[in-house]
Amino acid sequence: MAVPKRRMSRANTRSRRAQWKAEATGLVGVNVAGQQRKVPRRLLKAARLGLVDLDKR
């Protein structure tokens, strides 16, 4: 395992950590009961089968 030879400064540490960002989930349009809805792609099949309650929002 790689071990740093010297301690990293606070500024360098924070600037390196700032590069890691969470991305917004991409939404896909789907027709459910005749209405156009936008759901995350991973829930597409469940939304079509009626397993996800889309009226909660």
Biopython code that builds the backbone (N, CA, C, O; Angstrom):
import numpy as np
from Bio.PDB.StructureBuilder import StructureBuilder

atoms = [
    (1, "MET", "N", (0.841, -1.180, 0.000)),
    (1, "MET", "CA", (0.000, 0.000, 0.000)),
    (1, "MET", "C", (0.883, 1.240, 0.000)),
    (1, "MET", "O", (1.893, 1.284, 0.703)),
    (2, "ALA", "N", (0.515, 2.230, -0.772)),
    (2, "ALA", "CA", (1.292, 3.468, -0.852)),
    (2, "ALA", "C", (1.086, 4.301, 0.407)),
    (2, "ALA", "O", (-0.033, 4.470, 0.890)),
    (3, "VAL", "N", (2.193, 4.814, 0.920)),
    (3, "VAL", "CA", (2.153, 5.651, 2.115)),
    (3, "VAL", "C", (2.793, 6.986, 1.765)),
    (3, "VAL", "O", (3.885, 7.002, 1.197)),
    (4, "PRO", "N", (2.146, 8.113, 2.088)),
    (4, "PRO", "CA", (2.733, 9.409, 1.758)),
    (4, "PRO", "C", (4.037, 9.639, 2.511)),
    (4, "PRO", "O", (4.159, 9.299, 3.688)),
    (5, "LYS", "N", (5.006, 10.220, 1.814)),
    (5, "LYS", "CA", (6.300, 10.494, 2.441)),
    (5, "LYS", "C", (6.216, 11.712, 3.344)),
    (5, "LYS", "O", (6.865, 11.764, 4.389)),
    (6, "ARG", "N", (5.416, 12.689, 2.941)),
    (6, "ARG", "CA", (5.275, 13.914, 3.728)),
    (6, "ARG", "C", (3.795, 14.198, 3.965)),
    (6, "ARG", "O", (2.922, 13.727, 3.236)),
    (7, "ARG", "N", (3.551, 14.973, 4.997)),
    (7, "ARG", "CA", (2.179, 15.359, 5.306)),
    (7, "ARG", "C", (1.658, 16.328, 4.246)),
    (7, "ARG", "O", (2.376, 17.225, 3.804)),
    (8, "MET", "N", (0.406, 16.135, 3.845)),
    (8, "MET", "CA", (-0.208, 17.004, 2.847)),
    (8, "MET", "C", (-0.806, 18.225, 3.544)),
    (8, "MET", "O", (-1.425, 18.098, 4.600)),
    (9, "SER", "N", (-0.624, 19.394, 2.961)),
    (9, "SER", "CA", (-1.141, 20.614, 3.585)),
    (9, "SER", "C", (-2.669, 20.608, 3.581)),
    (9, "SER", "O", (-3.299, 19.882, 2.812)),
    (10, "ARG", "N", (-3.240, 21.415, 4.437)),
    (10, "ARG", "CA", (-4.697, 21.506, 4.534)),
    (10, "ARG", "C", (-5.291, 22.019, 3.227)),
    (10, "ARG", "O", (-6.330, 21.529, 2.785)),
    (11, "ALA", "N", (-4.640, 23.001, 2.607)),
    (11, "ALA", "CA", (-5.149, 23.556, 1.342)),
    (11, "ALA", "C", (-5.130, 22.501, 0.239)),
    (11, "ALA", "O", (-6.089, 22.376, -0.523)),
    (12, "ASN", "N", (-4.040, 21.747, 0.155)),
    (12, "ASN", "CA", (-3.963, 20.698, -0.868)),
    (12, "ASN", "C", (-4.986, 19.597, -0.610)),
    (12, "ASN", "O", (-5.596, 19.080, -1.545)),
    (13, "THR", "N", (-5.168, 19.246, 0.638)),
    (13, "THR", "CA", (-6.138, 18.209, 0.981)),
    (13, "THR", "C", (-7.546, 18.646, 0.598)),
    (13, "THR", "O", (-8.294, 17.888, -0.020)),
    (14, "ARG", "N", (-7.896, 19.859, 0.964)),
    (14, "ARG", "CA", (-9.261, 20.335, 0.687)),
    (14, "ARG", "C", (-9.501, 20.543, -0.799)),
    (14, "ARG", "O", (-10.601, 20.285, -1.288)),
    (15, "SER", "N", (-8.489, 21.006, -1.526)),
    (15, "SER", "CA", (-8.676, 21.190, -2.968)),
    (15, "SER", "C", (-8.796, 19.836, -3.670)),
    (15, "SER", "O", (-9.522, 19.714, -4.657)),
    (16, "ARG", "N", (-8.098, 18.828, -3.173)),
    (16, "ARG", "CA", (-8.217, 17.489, -3.746)),
    (16, "ARG", "C", (-9.594, 16.901, -3.446)),
    (16, "ARG", "O", (-10.220, 16.302, -4.320)),
    (17, "ARG", "N", (-10.058, 17.069, -2.225)),
    (17, "ARG", "CA", (-11.377, 16.533, -1.855)),
    (17, "ARG", "C", (-12.515, 17.258, -2.554)),
    (17, "ARG", "O", (-13.585, 16.683, -2.753)),
    (18, "ALA", "N", (-12.301, 18.504, -2.924)),
    (18, "ALA", "CA", (-13.355, 19.281, -3.581)),
    (18, "ALA", "C", (-13.652, 18.768, -4.988)),
    (18, "ALA", "O", (-14.689, 19.105, -5.559)),
    (19, "GLN", "N", (-12.757, 17.959, -5.553)),
    (19, "GLN", "CA", (-12.966, 17.432, -6.899)),
    (19, "GLN", "C", (-14.035, 16.338, -6.921)),
    (19, "GLN", "O", (-14.648, 16.094, -7.961)),
    (20, "TRP", "N", (-14.261, 15.682, -5.790)),
    (20, "TRP", "CA", (-15.251, 14.616, -5.726)),
    (20, "TRP", "C", (-16.625, 15.232, -5.517)),
    (20, "TRP", "O", (-16.915, 15.773, -4.449)),
    (21, "LYS", "N", (-17.466, 15.149, -6.536)),
    (21, "LYS", "CA", (-18.788, 15.757, -6.455)),
    (21, "LYS", "C", (-19.849, 14.704, -6.784)),
    (21, "LYS", "O", (-19.634, 13.829, -7.622)),
    (22, "ALA", "N", (-20.959, 14.803, -6.128)),
    (22, "ALA", "CA", (-22.087, 13.927, -6.440)),
    (22, "ALA", "C", (-22.836, 14.500, -7.638)),
    (22, "ALA", "O", (-23.021, 15.712, -7.747)),
    (23, "GLU", "N", (-23.259, 13.624, -8.523)),
    (23, "GLU", "CA", (-24.002, 14.061, -9.704)),
    (23, "GLU", "C", (-25.496, 13.859, -9.474)),
    (23, "GLU", "O", (-25.919, 12.937, -8.777)),
    (24, "ALA", "N", (-26.270, 14.735, -10.072)),
    (24, "ALA", "CA", (-27.723, 14.591, -9.991)),
    (24, "ALA", "C", (-28.144, 13.367, -10.801)),
    (24, "ALA", "O", (-27.556, 13.061, -11.839)),
    (25, "THR", "N", (-29.154, 12.683, -10.318)),
    (25, "THR", "CA", (-29.643, 11.493, -10.995)),
    (25, "THR", "C", (-30.317, 11.880, -12.300)),
    (25, "THR", "O", (-31.156, 12.780, -12.334)),
    (26, "GLY", "N", (-29.948, 11.198, -13.366)),
    (26, "GLY", "CA", (-30.569, 11.448, -14.657)),
    (26, "GLY", "C", (-31.982, 10.898, -14.682)),
    (26, "GLY", "O", (-32.197, 9.732, -14.351)),
    (27, "LEU", "N", (-32.945, 11.715, -15.069)),
    (27, "LEU", "CA", (-34.342, 11.289, -15.091)),
    (27, "LEU", "C", (-34.752, 10.909, -16.504)),
    (27, "LEU", "O", (-34.330, 11.530, -17.480)),
    (28, "VAL", "N", (-35.576, 9.888, -16.594)),
    (28, "VAL", "CA", (-36.061, 9.379, -17.872)),
    (28, "VAL", "C", (-37.576, 9.473, -17.868)),
    (28, "VAL", "O", (-38.219, 9.168, -16.863)),
    (29, "GLY", "N", (-38.144, 9.892, -18.981)),
    (29, "GLY", "CA", (-39.597, 9.988, -19.087)),
    (29, "GLY", "C", (-40.230, 8.621, -19.268)),
    (29, "GLY", "O", (-39.711, 7.784, -20.006)),
    (30, "VAL", "N", (-41.361, 8.391, -18.592)),
    (30, "VAL", "CA", (-42.086, 7.126, -18.707)),
    (30, "VAL", "C", (-43.582, 7.420, -18.607)),
    (30, "VAL", "O", (-43.999, 8.291, -17.844)),
    (31, "ASN", "N", (-44.385, 6.691, -19.378)),
    (31, "ASN", "CA", (-45.836, 6.832, -19.309)),
    (31, "ASN", "C", (-46.391, 5.845, -18.294)),
    (31, "ASN", "O", (-46.222, 4.634, -18.433)),
    (32, "VAL", "N", (-47.062, 6.377, -17.262)),
    (32, "VAL", "CA", (-47.684, 5.541, -16.237)),
    (32, "VAL", "C", (-49.143, 5.956, -16.145)),
    (32, "VAL", "O", (-49.451, 7.099, -15.808)),
    (33, "ALA", "N", (-50.033, 5.032, -16.443)),
    (33, "ALA", "CA", (-51.479, 5.270, -16.419)),
    (33, "ALA", "C", (-51.855, 6.467, -17.290)),
    (33, "ALA", "O", (-52.710, 7.269, -16.916)),
    (34, "GLY", "N", (-51.215, 6.584, -18.446)),
    (34, "GLY", "CA", (-51.527, 7.660, -19.379)),
    (34, "GLY", "C", (-50.924, 9.004, -19.033)),
    (34, "GLY", "O", (-51.205, 9.990, -19.714)),
    (35, "GLN", "N", (-50.111, 9.078, -18.006)),
    (35, "GLN", "CA", (-49.465, 10.333, -17.613)),
    (35, "GLN", "C", (-47.961, 10.216, -17.808)),
    (35, "GLN", "O", (-47.361, 9.181, -17.519)),
    (36, "GLN", "N", (-47.370, 11.282, -18.299)),
    (36, "GLN", "CA", (-45.919, 11.323, -18.484)),
    (36, "GLN", "C", (-45.251, 11.670, -17.156)),
    (36, "GLN", "O", (-45.550, 12.708, -16.565)),
    (37, "ARG", "N", (-44.354, 10.817, -16.686)),
    (37, "ARG", "CA", (-43.634, 11.035, -15.429)),
    (37, "ARG", "C", (-42.145, 10.936, -15.687)),
    (37, "ARG", "O", (-41.719, 10.324, -16.666)),
    (38, "LYS", "N", (-41.353, 11.533, -14.815)),
    (38, "LYS", "CA", (-39.902, 11.416, -14.891)),
    (38, "LYS", "C", (-39.414, 10.669, -13.659)),
    (38, "LYS", "O", (-39.680, 11.070, -12.526)),
    (39, "VAL", "N", (-38.697, 9.578, -13.896)),
    (39, "VAL", "CA", (-38.165, 8.756, -12.813)),
    (39, "VAL", "C", (-36.700, 8.448, -13.111)),
    (39, "VAL", "O", (-36.283, 8.511, -14.267)),
    (40, "PRO", "N", (-35.914, 8.115, -12.087)),
    (40, "PRO", "CA", (-34.544, 7.664, -12.335)),
    (40, "PRO", "C", (-34.552, 6.376, -13.155)),
    (40, "PRO", "O", (-35.488, 5.582, -13.065)),
    (41, "ARG", "N", (-33.514, 6.175, -13.948)),
    (41, "ARG", "CA", (-33.463, 5.033, -14.849)),
    (41, "ARG", "C", (-33.532, 3.710, -14.097)),
    (41, "ARG", "O", (-34.100, 2.740, -14.599)),
    (42, "ARG", "N", (-32.960, 3.663, -12.896)),
    (42, "ARG", "CA", (-32.957, 2.409, -12.139)),
    (42, "ARG", "C", (-34.351, 2.026, -11.651)),
    (42, "ARG", "O", (-34.574, 0.871, -11.287)),
    (43, "LEU", "N", (-35.310, 2.985, -11.635)),
    (43, "LEU", "CA", (-36.680, 2.696, -11.201)),
    (43, "LEU", "C", (-37.647, 2.569, -12.373)),
    (43, "LEU", "O", (-38.856, 2.460, -12.168)),
    (44, "LEU", "N", (-37.132, 2.581, -13.587)),
    (44, "LEU", "CA", (-37.975, 2.581, -14.777)),
    (44, "LEU", "C", (-38.878, 1.346, -14.839)),
    (44, "LEU", "O", (-40.084, 1.468, -15.055)),
    (45, "LYS", "N", (-38.302, 0.173, -14.653)),
    (45, "LYS", "CA", (-39.082, -1.058, -14.742)),
    (45, "LYS", "C", (-40.120, -1.132, -13.623)),
    (45, "LYS", "O", (-41.257, -1.544, -13.854)),
    (46, "ALA", "N", (-39.730, -0.736, -12.418)),
    (46, "ALA", "CA", (-40.657, -0.769, -11.283)),
    (46, "ALA", "C", (-41.804, 0.212, -11.492)),
    (46, "ALA", "O", (-42.936, -0.071, -11.099)),
    (47, "ALA", "N", (-41.529, 1.355, -12.103)),
    (47, "ALA", "CA", (-42.581, 2.338, -12.360)),
    (47, "ALA", "C", (-43.570, 1.811, -13.394)),
    (47, "ALA", "O", (-44.777, 2.020, -13.269)),
    (48, "ARG", "N", (-43.056, 1.128, -14.415)),
    (48, "ARG", "CA", (-43.943, 0.567, -15.437)),
    (48, "ARG", "C", (-44.823, -0.545, -14.876)),
    (48, "ARG", "O", (-45.969, -0.709, -15.293)),
    (49, "LEU", "N", (-44.282, -1.304, -13.933)),
    (49, "LEU", "CA", (-45.048, -2.403, -13.343)),
    (49, "LEU", "C", (-45.973, -1.938, -12.231)),
    (49, "LEU", "O", (-46.784, -2.722, -11.738)),
    (50, "GLY", "N", (-45.867, -0.672, -11.827)),
    (50, "GLY", "CA", (-46.727, -0.132, -10.787)),
    (50, "GLY", "C", (-46.250, -0.436, -9.377)),
    (50, "GLY", "O", (-47.035, -0.355, -8.432)),
    (51, "LEU", "N", (-44.987, -0.784, -9.218)),
    (51, "LEU", "CA", (-44.441, -1.112, -7.900)),
    (51, "LEU", "C", (-44.008, 0.126, -7.123)),
    (51, "LEU", "O", (-43.794, 0.054, -5.913)),
    (52, "VAL", "N", (-43.876, 1.264, -7.809)),
    (52, "VAL", "CA", (-43.419, 2.501, -7.177)),
    (52, "VAL", "C", (-44.579, 3.480, -7.150)),
    (52, "VAL", "O", (-45.245, 3.688, -8.164)),
    (53, "ASP", "N", (-44.825, 4.083, -5.990)),
    (53, "ASP", "CA", (-45.882, 5.083, -5.864)),
    (53, "ASP", "C", (-45.328, 6.432, -6.309)),
    (53, "ASP", "O", (-44.532, 7.040, -5.593)),
    (54, "LEU", "N", (-45.740, 6.904, -7.482)),
    (54, "LEU", "CA", (-45.214, 8.154, -8.031)),
    (54, "LEU", "C", (-45.997, 9.370, -7.567)),
    (54, "LEU", "O", (-45.605, 10.498, -7.866)),
    (55, "ASP", "N", (-47.093, 9.173, -6.848)),
    (55, "ASP", "CA", (-47.908, 10.300, -6.388)),
    (55, "ASP", "C", (-47.466, 10.828, -5.031)),
    (55, "ASP", "O", (-48.065, 11.779, -4.529)),
    (56, "LYS", "N", (-46.444, 10.247, -4.424)),
    (56, "LYS", "CA", (-45.975, 10.686, -3.105)),
    (56, "LYS", "C", (-45.399, 12.087, -3.134)),
    (56, "LYS", "O", (-45.483, 12.811, -2.142)),
    (57, "ARG", "N", (-44.817, 12.480, -4.256)),
    (57, "ARG", "CA", (-44.149, 13.774, -4.347)),
    (57, "ARG", "C", (-45.164, 14.823, -4.270)),
    (57, "ARG", "O", (-44.833, 16.007, -4.326)),
]
sb = StructureBuilder()
sb.init_structure("model")
sb.init_model(0)
sb.init_chain("A")
sb.init_seg("    ")
for serial, (resi, resn, name, xyz) in enumerate(atoms, 1):
    if name == "N":
        sb.init_residue(resn, " ", resi, " ")
    sb.init_atom(name, np.array(xyz, "f"), 0.0, 1.0, " ", f" {name:<3s}", serial, name[0])
structure = sb.get_structure()
